[in-house]
């Protein structure tokens, strides 16, 4: 039976459990210690498998010893989030942090187990989608537009120098979808490296050159190419979050300037704009 209400905290955890095909998803709720314990033991049994089977028994058993057993398990699995004291007395935020990390760990373990299945299937799906895509119109583009885009991409370091020469010698242009991807990449590079803010950060010594392989990934797909793609996607996601936070900060500053500095009109005998 599904819980009567689903909180945002429940929803975030349920998405992870749903991705792992957890059979008790319908009844899971953060407010039910029994359901939480069932989900934890299932993830350990089926996905993470850190302990031997007999060592998992304390995680299944409710009672005063469960909290100590769970804290030991979090330490053994190297979870960066710990719950001090009793689980029931912990804040909802602390519970979500622990369970979100644990369930994400389980999902990563499942991916590692099935990497040989998932990677070829994903590649085949991408190839099928590309083959099924309808031809896009390029009406209105100059004849040398592709060559100019590739020249710019080469100068920005997005494409190897051999790419432009091979394009010039080829009689056919690359697919329009590839052109759009290249233009989007050029836009991202310009925004990140050639904007006034980027120049100012470089001038003040605040910019850092982080290589893709230096970015830590919390899991491995057993495929170096896929791992590099995952690093790049994670870095882009973090950058998007940073831009979102900056926009939110700007909105807060504008709101504070409006509310903290009201105009006073003594003729009207009131405060306001």
VENFENFEN-V778648 format. One record per residue. N is the residue number from 1. SS is DSSP state (2 for helix, 1 for strand, 0 for the rest). Layout:
N_SS + N_SS
//
This chain:
1_0 + 2_0 + 3_0 + 4_0 + 5_0 + 6_0 + 7_0 + 8_2 + 9_2 + 10_2 + 11_2 + 12_2 + 13_2 + 14_2 + 15_2 + 16_2 + 17_2 + 18_2 + 19_2 + 20_0 + 21_0 + 22_0 + 23_0 + 24_0 + 25_2 + 26_2 + 27_2 + 28_0 + 29_0 + 30_0 + 31_0 + 32_0 + 33_2 + 34_2 + 35_2 + 36_2 + 37_2 + 38_2 + 39_2 + 40_2 + 41_2 + 42_2 + 43_2 + 44_2 + 45_2 + 46_2 + 47_2 + 48_2 + 49_0 + 50_0 + 51_0 + 52_0 + 53_2 + 54_2 + 55_2 + 56_2 + 57_2 + 58_2 + 59_2 + 60_2 + 61_0 + 62_0 + 63_0 + 64_0 + 65_0 + 66_2 + 67_2 + 68_2 + 69_2 + 70_2 + 71_2 + 72_2 + 73_2 + 74_2 + 75_2 + 76_2 + 77_0 + 78_0 + 79_0 + 80_0 + 81_0 + 82_0 + 83_0 + 84_0 + 85_0 + 86_0 + 87_0 + 88_0 + 89_0 + 90_0 + 91_0 + 92_2 + 93_2 + 94_2 + 95_2 + 96_2 + 97_2 + 98_2 + 99_2 + 100_2 + 101_2 + 102_2 + 103_2 + 104_2 + 105_2 + 106_2 + 107_2 + 108_2 + 109_2 + 110_2 + 111_2 + 112_2 + 113_2 + 114_0 + 115_2 + 116_2 + 117_2 + 118_2 + 119_2 + 120_2 + 121_2 + 122_2 + 123_2 + 124_2 + 125_2 + 126_2 + 127_2 + 128_2 + 129_2 + 130_2 + 131_2 + 132_2 + 133_0 + 134_0 + 135_0 + 136_0 + 137_0 + 138_0 + 139_0 + 140_0 + 141_0 + 142_0 + 143_0 + 144_0 + 145_2 + 146_2 + 147_2 + 148_2 + 149_2 + 150_2 + 151_2 + 152_2 + 153_2 + 154_2 + 155_2 + 156_0 + 157_0 + 158_0 + 159_0 + 160_0 + 161_2 + 162_2 + 163_2 + 164_2 + 165_2 + 166_2 + 167_2 + 168_2 + 169_2 + 170_0 + 171_0 + 172_0 + 173_0 + 174_0 + 175_0 + 176_2 + 177_2 + 178_2 + 179_2 + 180_2 + 181_2 + 182_2 + 183_2 + 184_2 + 185_2 + 186_2 + 187_2 + 188_2 + 189_2 + 190_2 + 191_2 + 192_2 + 193_2 + 194_0 + 195_0 + 196_2 + 197_2 + 198_2 + 199_2 + 200_2 + 201_2 + 202_2 + 203_2 + 204_0 + 205_0 + 206_0 + 207_0 + 208_0 + 209_0 + 210_0 + 211_0 + 212_2 + 213_2 + 214_2 + 215_0 + 216_0 + 217_0 + 218_0 + 219_0 + 220_0 + 221_0 + 222_0 + 223_0 + 224_2 + 225_2 + 226_2 + 227_2 + 228_2 + 229_2 + 230_2 + 231_2 + 232_2 + 233_2 + 234_2 + 235_2 + 236_2 + 237_2 + 238_2 + 239_2 + 240_2 + 241_2 + 242_2 + 243_2 + 244_2 + 245_2 + 246_2 + 247_2 + 248_2 + 249_2 + 250_2 + 251_2 + 252_2 + 253_2 + 254_2 + 255_2 + 256_2 + 257_2 + 258_2 + 259_2 + 260_2 + 261_0 + 262_0 + 263_0 + 264_1 + 265_1 + 266_0 + 267_0 + 268_0 + 269_0 + 270_1 + 271_1 + 272_0 + 273_0
//
